[in-house]
Amino acid sequence: MMSVFLTTYQGAILGPIARLLGYILQGLYSVLSTVGIENTGICMILFTIIVNALMIPMQIKQQKFAKMSSVMNPELMAIQAKYKNKKDQESQQKMSLETQAVYQKYGVSPVSGCLPMLITLPILFALYRVIYNIPAYVPQVYAIYDNLAKVLQDAGVTVSQLADKSYISNPTYVVTQAVKAAKSDAGNINYYIDVLSQFNSTGWDVLIKNHPDLTNVITKTAEQARSINYFLGLNIADTPKIKSISVIIPVLSIITQYISTKLSMAGTQQQTANSDNPMGQSMQTMNTVMPFVTGFMCLMFPIGVGIYWIAGNVFRIFQQLCINLYFSKINMDDMIKENVEKAKKKYEKMGMDPSVLEKAAKTRTSNINTAAKNNTAPQKSAASSDNKRKSSISDKAKKSSTKDIKKSTNTNYKEGSIAAYANMLNREDK
């Protein structure tokens, strides 16, 4: 058992995640084996569904932020327009504070939209490591190649020779790393298994041709490998071909990812399309192009990778339909109220007065909305601005914090804090 784990991915961050996912895959394969199903294609699909299901809470959190963003975007864009031509430090600080006021108004953290992605990306990258090298994580699959690997090693065949293009369509990371590692550890049988598990359907015939004296053991291993690697008539180790039925893999990948993307953007697409936000337009373009990029990549990777992508897309389609239905029954005002209450508790723990921040948020966003409706940004003349801004914004904040702390019922926030800035903005609006 321990020898199997020698070729698992050993990265400091992704390695432990990959091994955890490997245990899930191993358990799933064992369960399927007890009912007579030993097929890596089916196992891979179920494995993808399970892993994606575990990430549903993070997906819901990300979608919640997207819904809130569609409501906040007009106010955020109005702030950007207001300070569009103001590059001085004071204006930039005030723009940052007014932006924070909008987030405070809706009880949303600016990083809440990125956090789920930062969590899911390592999981997805680790998932690729497992999908690429199933024998390293599933002992039952490892055992299929074990005997042949030892025979080839005894016959003087090297790992580098097995990695020839006549056996493998497109060498993956697993193959290249096995060849590299075998140069300094030629006696390790695991590297042979890493490469043998990547053989395409014609590779076994070529191996028999090159080593006719090993025909029996090669044929036996090839039959076992084909029995677990064939899914719907396709060998998951092969690369899709344009003039073959396997072209259905990149086609399905494009279609399913396109549908999945459209559904995920359903709640915010109209807002993005109608806005002048360059970032929103870029995101819309990327979402349109990416399915075709993925489809092209399917032509360069083994069919098993394409099956994984398709399975993930199909799962996300149904997941997104459920999430969209869930959010369609939720009142946005109730969601905002709930967010604000959570934010208040958070600010109180940080020693800030949430009532001051809330007041600042309501005041600033009210002015911003009014200006946006009138198609004019609230601006002050340069002369008036210069007279009123003799001291820096941080000095004003410190002065306001001292004054407002005395008035506030909560006196835990410090000078120069965001609460102090909020107080200063409140006075400027009066």
MARDO-574680 format. One line per field, with one value per residue (C-alpha): x, y, z; residue number from 1. Coordinates in Angstrom, 1 decimal. Last residue first. Layout:
<sites>
px = [X|...] .
py = [Y|...] .
pz = [Z|...] .
torkol = [NUM|...] .
</sites>
This chain:
<sites>
px = [-24.1|-22.2|-18.9|-20.0|-20.9|-17.6|-15.7|-17.7|-17.0|-13.3|-13.4|-15.3|-12.7|-10.1|-7.8|-8.4|-9.7|-13.1|-14.2|-16.3|-19.7|-22.5|-21.2|-21.0|-17.6|-16.2|-17.4|-15.1|-12.0|-12.8|-13.4|-10.0|-8.3|-10.2|-9.4|-5.7|-6.0|-7.7|-4.8|-5.2|-5.8|-8.7|-11.5|-9.7|-8.5|-12.0|-13.6|-11.1|-11.4|-15.2|-17.1|-18.4|-21.5|-21.5|-24.1|-26.3|-29.3|-30.1|-26.4|-26.2|-29.2|-27.8|-24.4|-26.0|-28.0|-24.9|-23.0|-25.7|-26.7|-23.1|-22.1|-25.1|-24.2|-20.6|-21.6|-24.1|-21.5|-19.2|-15.9|-14.0|-13.3|-15.9|-18.4|-17.6|-18.3|-21.6|-22.6|-21.6|-23.8|-26.8|-26.0|-25.9|-29.3|-30.8|-29.3|-30.8|-34.2|-34.1|-33.1|-36.2|-35.3|-37.5|-35.5|-32.3|-33.3|-34.4|-31.1|-29.2|-31.2|-30.6|-27.0|-26.5|-28.2|-25.8|-22.9|-23.3|-23.3|-20.2|-18.3|-19.2|-18.1|-14.8|-14.1|-15.0|-12.5|-9.8|-10.5|-10.4|-6.6|-5.5|-4.7|-8.1|-9.8|-7.7|-9.7|-13.0|-11.6|-10.8|-14.2|-15.9|-13.6|-14.6|-18.1|-17.2|-14.1|-16.2|-18.6|-15.7|-14.1|-17.4|-17.7|-14.1|-14.8|-17.8|-20.0|-23.1|-26.0|-24.3|-23.2|-26.6|-28.2|-25.7|-26.1|-28.7|-28.2|-24.4|-24.2|-26.8|-24.8|-21.6|-23.2|-24.7|-21.4|-19.6|-22.0|-21.8|-18.0|-17.3|-19.9|-18.1|-14.6|-15.8|-17.9|-14.7|-14.2|-16.5|-13.5|-12.3|-11.5|-9.6|-9.9|-6.7|-6.7|-6.3|-10.0|-10.5|-13.8|-16.6|-19.0|-16.2|-13.1|-10.4|-11.4|-11.7|-9.0|-6.5|-7.4|-7.1|-3.8|-2.4|-3.2|-1.8|1.5|2.0|1.4|3.3|6.5|8.7|7.2|8.8|8.6|5.5|3.8|4.6|3.2|-0.1|-0.2|0.3|-2.7|-5.3|-3.4|-0.9|-1.1|-1.3|1.9|3.8|2.9|3.3|6.9|7.5|6.1|8.7|11.5|14.8|15.7|15.8|18.0|16.9|13.5|12.6|12.7|10.9|8.2|7.9|7.3|4.7|2.7|2.8|1.1|2.8|0.5|-0.5|1.4|2.8|4.3|5.1|7.8|7.3|8.0|11.6|12.1|10.9|13.6|13.2|16.0|13.9|13.8|12.2|9.7|8.8|8.4|6.1|4.1|3.4|2.4|0.1|-3.2|-2.1|-2.1|-5.8|-6.7|-4.3|-6.2|-4.2|-1.1|-3.0|-5.3|-2.6|-4.1|-7.4|-5.6|-3.4|-6.3|-8.2|-5.3|-5.9|-9.6|-9.1|-6.5|-9.0|-12.0|-10.6|-9.4|-12.6|-14.7|-12.7|-12.9|-16.5|-16.2|-13.2|-15.1|-17.1|-20.8|-23.2|-25.2|-24.5|-21.1|-20.1|-21.4|-19.4|-16.3|-16.6|-17.0|-13.8|-11.8|-13.0|-12.0|-8.6|-8.2|-9.4|-6.8|-4.0|-4.5|-5.7|-9.0|-10.2|-12.5|-13.4|-17.1|-17.2|-15.7|-18.3|-21.1|-19.7|-19.9|-23.5|-24.6|-22.7|-24.3|-27.4|-25.6|-22.9|-25.4|-26.4|-22.7|-22.0|-24.8|-23.5|-20.1|-21.6|-23.7|-20.6|-18.8|-21.7|-21.7|-18.1|-18.7|-21.1|-18.3|-16.1|-19.0|-19.9|-16.3|-15.9|-19.1|-17.8|-14.3|-15.6|-17.7|-14.7|-12.4|-14.5|-14.6|-18.3|-19.0|-21.1|-18.2|-16.0|-18.2|-17.6|-13.8|-13.7|-15.5|-13.2|-10.1|-11.5|-12.3|-8.8|-7.3|-9.2|-7.4|-4.1|-4.7|-5.4|-2.2|-0.2|-1.8|-0.1|3.4|3.5|4.0|1.8|1.4|4.2|5.4|1.8|1.5|4.6|2.8|0.0] .
py = [68.5|66.2|67.2|66.3|62.7|62.3|63.1|60.6|57.9|58.6|58.2|54.9|53.8|54.2|57.2|57.5|54.2|52.6|51.5|54.4|52.9|55.2|57.9|61.5|61.5|59.2|61.8|64.6|62.5|60.6|63.9|65.2|62.0|61.8|65.4|64.7|61.6|63.6|66.1|69.7|72.6|70.8|73.3|76.1|73.9|72.4|75.9|76.9|73.7|73.9|71.1|68.0|65.9|63.8|64.8|62.6|63.8|60.2|59.5|62.6|61.5|58.0|59.3|61.6|58.7|56.5|59.0|59.6|55.9|54.8|57.5|56.6|52.9|53.6|55.7|53.1|50.3|51.9|50.2|48.0|45.1|43.0|45.7|45.8|42.1|42.3|45.2|43.2|40.3|42.6|44.3|41.0|40.0|43.3|43.0|39.5|40.6|43.5|41.1|38.9|35.3|33.0|33.7|33.0|29.4|28.9|30.3|28.0|25.0|25.8|26.4|23.0|21.4|23.1|22.7|18.9|18.9|21.1|18.9|15.7|17.5|18.5|15.1|13.4|15.8|14.8|11.1|11.7|12.4|16.0|17.9|17.8|18.7|21.9|23.1|22.5|24.4|27.4|27.2|27.3|30.2|32.6|33.6|33.8|35.8|38.3|38.8|39.2|41.9|43.7|43.7|44.9|47.7|48.9|50.8|49.0|47.5|44.2|43.7|44.4|42.1|39.4|39.5|36.9|34.8|34.8|31.3|30.0|31.4|29.8|26.4|26.5|27.4|24.8|22.1|23.0|23.4|20.2|18.3|19.2|18.5|14.9|14.3|14.4|10.8|9.6|10.1|12.4|15.3|13.0|12.9|11.8|8.2|7.3|7.4|4.6|5.2|2.7|4.3|4.2|2.0|2.4|-0.4|-3.2|-1.7|-1.9|-5.5|-6.5|-4.7|-6.3|-9.8|-9.0|-7.6|-10.7|-13.0|-11.1|-10.7|-12.4|-10.3|-7.1|-4.4|-5.8|-6.4|-2.8|-1.5|-3.4|-2.0|1.6|1.3|2.0|4.8|4.1|6.6|3.9|2.4|5.7|6.0|2.2|2.4|5.3|3.2|0.4|2.5|0.9|3.8|6.4|9.2|9.0|7.6|11.0|12.8|10.1|10.0|13.8|13.8|11.0|12.6|16.0|14.5|13.1|13.4|10.3|7.7|4.5|5.5|8.8|7.2|7.3|3.5|4.2|6.8|4.4|1.9|-1.6|-3.9|-7.1|-7.0|-3.6|-4.8|-7.8|-5.6|-3.1|-6.0|-7.4|-4.0|-2.7|-4.1|-3.7|0.0|0.0|-1.8|0.3|3.6|6.8|6.3|4.2|7.3|9.5|12.3|12.4|12.7|15.6|17.3|17.2|19.0|21.9|21.9|21.8|24.6|26.7|26.1|28.0|31.1|31.0|31.0|34.0|36.2|37.3|37.8|40.0|43.3|42.4|43.0|44.5|46.4|49.9|48.8|47.9|51.3|53.0|51.1|52.7|56.1|55.4|54.3|57.4|59.5|58.1|58.6|62.2|62.8|61.2|63.2|61.4|63.1|62.7|59.7|60.7|61.1|58.4|55.9|56.8|56.4|53.0|51.9|53.1|51.4|48.2|47.7|45.8|43.6|43.1|41.7|39.0|38.2|38.0|35.5|33.5|33.3|32.1|29.6|28.3|28.0|26.0|23.8|22.7|19.3|18.6|19.4|16.7|14.2|14.9|14.6|11.3|10.0|10.9|9.5|6.2|5.8|6.4|4.4|1.3|-1.6|-2.2|-5.6|-4.5|-4.7|-3.0|0.1|0.5|0.0|2.6|5.1|4.5|4.9|8.1|9.6|8.6|10.2|13.4|13.5|12.7|15.5|18.0|17.0|17.5|20.7|22.9|21.4|19.6|15.8|14.5|10.8|8.8|7.2|6.6|3.2|1.9|2.4|0.0] .
pz = [5.9|3.5|4.9|8.4|7.4|5.5|8.7|10.7|8.1|8.2|12.0|11.6|9.1|11.9|12.2|15.9|17.4|17.8|21.2|22.2|21.5|22.6|20.3|21.1|22.8|20.0|17.5|18.6|18.9|15.6|13.8|14.7|13.6|10.4|9.6|10.1|7.9|5.2|5.1|6.2|3.9|2.3|2.8|1.0|-1.9|-2.4|-2.6|-5.2|-7.2|-7.2|-5.6|-7.3|-7.0|-10.2|-12.7|-14.7|-12.6|-11.7|-10.9|-8.7|-6.7|-6.3|-5.2|-2.6|-1.2|-1.3|0.8|3.5|3.8|4.1|6.6|8.8|8.6|9.6|12.5|13.7|13.3|15.9|15.4|18.0|15.6|17.4|16.9|13.2|12.8|14.7|12.4|9.3|10.3|10.7|7.4|5.6|7.0|6.0|2.5|2.1|3.3|0.8|-1.9|-1.3|-1.8|-4.0|-7.1|-5.2|-4.6|-8.3|-9.4|-7.1|-8.3|-12.0|-11.1|-9.6|-12.6|-14.9|-12.5|-12.6|-16.4|-16.5|-14.0|-16.0|-19.2|-17.7|-16.3|-19.5|-21.3|-18.9|-19.6|-23.3|-23.0|-23.6|-26.7|-28.5|-25.2|-25.2|-28.2|-26.4|-23.4|-25.6|-27.1|-23.7|-22.7|-25.5|-24.3|-20.6|-21.6|-23.5|-20.6|-18.2|-20.4|-20.6|-16.8|-16.4|-18.9|-16.8|-19.1|-17.9|-19.8|-20.5|-16.9|-15.5|-18.0|-17.2|-13.4|-12.5|-15.6|-15.3|-13.8|-16.3|-19.2|-17.9|-17.5|-21.0|-22.5|-20.5|-21.6|-25.3|-25.5|-23.5|-25.6|-28.8|-27.3|-26.3|-29.5|-31.5|-30.1|-32.9|-35.2|-37.9|-35.5|-33.1|-29.3|-27.5|-26.1|-22.4|-21.8|-24.4|-26.0|-26.5|-24.0|-21.5|-22.0|-19.3|-16.9|-19.4|-21.6|-18.8|-18.0|-21.7|-22.0|-18.9|-20.2|-23.7|-22.2|-20.0|-23.0|-25.6|-23.6|-26.2|-28.9|-27.4|-30.1|-31.7|-28.3|-27.3|-30.6|-29.9|-26.4|-27.7|-30.1|-27.4|-25.7|-22.9|-20.0|-17.3|-18.6|-17.9|-14.2|-13.8|-15.0|-12.6|-9.7|-10.3|-8.7|-9.8|-12.1|-9.3|-10.7|-14.3|-13.2|-11.8|-15.2|-17.0|-14.3|-14.3|-18.1|-17.9|-15.0|-16.6|-19.6|-22.7|-25.7|-27.7|-25.7|-27.0|-30.4|-28.8|-26.6|-22.9|-22.6|-23.8|-21.1|-18.4|-19.4|-20.9|-19.5|-19.6|-15.7|-15.9|-18.4|-16.2|-13.1|-15.0|-16.4|-12.9|-11.4|-14.2|-12.9|-9.3|-9.6|-10.6|-7.4|-5.3|-6.3|-5.6|-7.8|-10.3|-10.9|-12.3|-14.4|-12.5|-9.1|-10.2|-11.9|-8.6|-6.9|-9.3|-8.6|-4.9|-5.1|-7.1|-4.7|-1.7|-3.6|-5.6|-2.4|-1.1|-4.2|-3.8|-0.1|-0.5|-0.9|2.3|2.0|4.6|1.9|3.3|4.5|0.9|-0.2|2.5|1.5|-2.0|-0.3|1.7|-1.4|-3.3|-0.3|-0.3|-4.0|-3.7|-0.9|-2.9|-6.0|-9.1|-9.7|-13.2|-12.7|-9.1|-9.6|-12.4|-10.0|-7.3|-9.9|-10.9|-7.2|-7.0|-10.2|-9.2|-5.8|-6.9|-9.4|-6.8|-4.3|-6.8|-7.5|-3.8|-3.3|-6.3|-4.5|-1.3|-3.1|-4.9|-1.5|-0.1|-3.2|-2.9|-1.5|-4.4|-6.8|-5.2|-5.2|-8.9|-10.0|-8.3|-9.8|-13.3|-12.6|-11.3|-14.4|-16.6|-14.3|-14.8|-12.3|-11.7|-10.1|-7.1|-4.7|-7.3|-7.2|-3.5|-3.9|-6.7|-4.5|-1.5|-3.7|-5.2|-1.8|-0.5|-3.6|-2.8|0.5|-1.2|-3.7|-0.9|0.9|-2.3|-3.4|-0.8|-0.1|-3.5|-3.2|-6.1|-5.7|-7.1|-3.8|-2.6|-4.2|-2.4|0.9|0.0] .
torkol = [430|429|428|427|426|425|424|423|422|421|420|419|418|417|416|415|414|413|412|411|410|409|408|407|406|405|404|403|402|401|400|399|398|397|396|395|394|393|392|391|390|389|388|387|386|385|384|383|382|381|380|379|378|377|376|375|374|373|372|371|370|369|368|367|366|365|364|363|362|361|360|359|358|357|356|355|354|353|352|351|350|349|348|347|346|345|344|343|342|341|340|339|338|337|336|335|334|333|332|331|330|329|328|327|326|325|324|323|322|321|320|319|318|317|316|315|314|313|312|311|310|309|308|307|306|305|304|303|302|301|300|299|298|297|296|295|294|293|292|291|290|289|288|287|286|285|284|283|282|281|280|279|278|277|276|275|274|273|272|271|270|269|268|267|266|265|264|263|262|261|260|259|258|257|256|255|254|253|252|251|250|249|248|247|246|245|244|243|242|241|240|239|238|237|236|235|234|233|232|231|230|229|228|227|226|225|224|223|222|221|220|219|218|217|216|215|214|213|212|211|210|209|208|207|206|205|204|203|202|201|200|199|198|197|196|195|194|193|192|191|190|189|188|187|186|185|184|183|182|181|180|179|178|177|176|175|174|173|172|171|170|169|168|167|166|165|164|163|162|161|160|159|158|157|156|155|154|153|152|151|150|149|148|147|146|145|144|143|142|141|140|139|138|137|136|135|134|133|132|131|130|129|128|127|126|125|124|123|122|121|120|119|118|117|116|115|114|113|112|111|110|109|108|107|106|105|104|103|102|101|100|99|98|97|96|95|94|93|92|91|90|89|88|87|86|85|84|83|82|81|80|79|78|77|76|75|74|73|72|71|70|69|68|67|66|65|64|63|62|61|60|59|58|57|56|55|54|53|52|51|50|49|48|47|46|45|44|43|42|41|40|39|38|37|36|35|34|33|32|31|30|29|28|27|26|25|24|23|22|21|20|19|18|17|16|15|14|13|12|11|10|9|8|7|6|5|4|3|2|1] .
</sites>
